[in-house]
Amino acid sequence: MQLGHTKLDVYAIARELIKESYRVVSKFPNDEKYVLSQQIKRAALSVQLNIAEGSSRKSDIERRRFYEIARGSVIEIDAALDVALDLGYCTSESLPEFGDIIIKCFKYLSGFINSIPT
């Protein structure tokens, strides 16, 4: 299917965010597999799903809200990575691509949100 949300640049970035999330957390310790790893993966999935659902909403208010939730999930991933860094599960040097994708996704979502009339 090629629904409207699949044509959005931010949706493509969210797909990259999910792939990179899975790549990064796969290197976390095994005992972390069901806590922080899962939270990061769920937040990344939330970004993509909220973009998809938001794009289908007819109301500007609803669409804006879904994009805001997606952007909040991007921030959640960033905060979770701070925890992972503090605990030594990853290093700053192992995250530059992930960081770039997080920033890009945040900027695109912010642009979407700001373009919707209030």
C-alpha positions as CSV (number, residue, x, y, z in Angstrom):
1,M,0.0,0.0,0.0
2,Q,1.1,3.5,-0.7
3,L,-1.0,5.6,1.6
4,G,-0.3,9.3,2.0
5,H,1.9,9.1,5.1
6,T,4.4,6.9,3.2
7,K,5.2,9.8,0.9
8,L,6.2,12.1,3.8
9,D,9.9,12.8,4.2
10,V,9.5,12.7,8.0
11,Y,8.0,9.2,7.7
12,A,11.1,8.0,5.9
13,I,13.3,9.5,8.6
14,A,11.2,7.8,11.2
15,R,11.8,4.5,9.5
16,E,15.5,5.1,9.7
17,L,15.1,6.0,13.4
18,I,13.6,2.6,14.1
19,K,16.3,0.8,12.2
20,E,19.0,2.7,14.0
21,S,17.3,2.2,17.4
22,Y,17.3,-1.5,16.9
23,R,20.9,-1.5,15.7
24,V,22.1,0.5,18.8
25,V,20.2,-1.4,21.4
26,S,21.3,-4.8,20.0
27,K,24.7,-3.9,21.5
28,F,23.3,-3.3,25.0
29,P,24.0,-6.0,27.6
30,N,21.7,-9.0,27.6
31,D,20.3,-8.2,31.0
32,E,19.1,-4.9,29.6
33,K,17.1,-6.5,26.8
34,Y,13.7,-6.1,28.4
35,V,14.0,-2.6,30.0
36,L,15.8,0.3,28.4
37,S,16.2,-1.5,25.1
38,Q,12.5,-2.1,24.8
39,Q,11.7,1.4,25.8
40,I,13.9,2.9,23.1
41,K,12.4,0.5,20.5
42,R,8.8,1.3,21.6
43,A,9.5,5.1,21.5
44,A,11.0,4.8,18.0
45,L,7.9,2.8,16.8
46,S,5.7,5.4,18.4
47,V,7.3,8.1,16.3
48,Q,6.5,6.4,13.1
49,L,3.0,5.3,14.1
50,N,2.0,8.7,15.3
51,I,3.2,10.3,12.1
52,A,1.1,7.8,10.1
53,E,-2.0,8.3,12.3
54,G,-1.6,12.1,12.4
55,S,-1.3,12.4,8.6
56,S,-4.7,10.7,8.3
57,R,-6.5,13.2,10.6
58,K,-8.7,15.8,8.9
59,S,-8.6,18.3,11.8
60,D,-5.5,20.5,12.2
61,I,-5.8,20.2,15.9
62,E,-5.8,16.4,15.8
63,R,-3.0,16.3,13.3
64,R,-0.9,18.7,15.3
65,R,-1.4,16.6,18.5
66,F,-0.2,13.4,16.9
67,Y,2.9,15.1,15.5
68,E,3.5,16.6,19.0
69,I,3.3,13.1,20.5
70,A,5.7,11.8,17.8
71,R,8.2,14.6,18.7
72,G,7.8,13.8,22.4
73,S,8.9,10.2,21.6
74,V,12.0,11.5,19.8
75,I,12.9,13.4,23.0
76,E,12.2,10.2,25.0
77,I,14.7,8.3,22.8
78,D,17.3,11.1,23.3
79,A,16.8,11.0,27.1
80,A,17.0,7.2,27.2
81,L,20.3,7.3,25.3
82,D,21.6,9.6,28.0
83,V,20.8,6.9,30.5
84,A,22.5,4.3,28.3
85,L,25.6,6.5,28.0
86,D,25.7,7.0,31.8
87,L,25.4,3.3,32.4
88,G,28.2,2.5,29.9
89,Y,25.9,0.6,27.5
90,C,27.2,2.7,24.6
91,T,29.6,5.5,23.9
92,S,29.2,8.9,22.2
93,E,31.5,7.6,19.5
94,S,29.1,4.8,18.7
95,L,26.1,7.2,18.3
96,P,26.8,9.9,15.7
97,E,24.5,8.5,13.0
98,F,21.8,7.9,15.5
99,G,22.2,11.4,16.8
100,D,21.9,12.9,13.3
101,I,18.7,10.9,12.7
102,I,17.2,12.0,16.0
103,I,18.0,15.7,15.3
104,K,16.7,15.4,11.7
105,C,13.5,13.8,12.9
106,F,13.0,16.4,15.6
107,K,13.5,19.2,13.1
108,Y,11.1,17.8,10.5
109,L,8.4,17.2,13.1
110,S,8.9,20.7,14.5
111,G,8.5,22.0,11.0
112,F,5.3,20.0,10.5
113,I,3.9,21.2,13.8
114,N,4.7,24.8,13.1
115,S,3.2,24.7,9.7
116,I,-0.2,23.7,11.0
117,P,-2.5,26.6,11.8
118,T,-3.4,27.0,15.5
